[in-house]
Amino acid sequence: MPKQLLTLLGKRSFLQQAVDRVLPLVPAKNIFVITNEAQLPEVRKQLPRFPNRIWSPSRWAATRCAAVTLGAALVGARSTTGVMAVFACRSCHSR
């Protein structure tokens, strides 16, 4: 199980905690969770009412750069003045 889907601190996973921190600032319809095919069932389970769960084939979404690029394209398609923030659960040192 990837770190972002684990519940280690508190009663919610790192993914759920990240979404909880952002929701007071941004409507759920403007938050994208980008994951790979293998993690999609658990992401759906952890965020059942969340509108924007996007998956891509596991090799493509395995790289953070590719996922961030996809997110930027999605934001750019919605608004030319959109603002984007990236919240990663994995440490840069874990690779």
Phi, psi and omega in degrees: 000128179294152185306319184295341181262359180274151173253100181246323181242110182090202184252002181234152181292168177299322177298311180298320179295321178297315178295319179301322181290329184274328186304326177293343184257331188223135176297146182306326182294344180256010179250129178248134172249115182253126184219178177259171186300323182293327183268348185304315180301320180288323177297317177300319181294318183282333180234065189295331183254011183276127189285328190246079173253113185245133179237157174219164180308140191307322180295321183291315183279357181291336179263133181299320181300316180296319180294319179294321178298317176299315178301317179297320178296320179294316178296315180297327178290331180276325186202134177283348178247015181297152178246141183233140173231147181242127178242108180254138180272336184274143176285146176297338182275357184280352180261000000 
